[in-house]
Amino acid sequence: PDTEIGLINFKNKTRKRIFFAGPAYSIWDAAWLNKNEVVLAGAEIMEAQKAIPFFLQINMVDSTIKTFQCSDTLQMDMKEYVTNKIKRQL
């Protein structure tokens, strides 16, 4: 399936799409840098356990996006990352 990230404002009952990509892309994490900017961490999945990681820095005020992408394909075990992230949340 495609990947979509939306920002929901419960107070105003609105939703704004901030990222959309095809099935080769995956978002692993997100964090606010300040009240106007969010960073998304993800990767373009090339094949089983190989991916090109990237970060997107999105400014909500002027809708600009800065992209930081690895220059090479990396070997990755995302199952372990997800398992460890879930454990830290509990």
Buried (B, 14 or more C-beta within 10 A) or exposed (E): EEBEBEBEEEEEEEEEEBBEBEEEBBBBEBEEEEEEBBBBBBBBBEEEEEBBBBBBBBBBEEEEEEEEEEEEBEEBEEEEEEEEEEEEEE
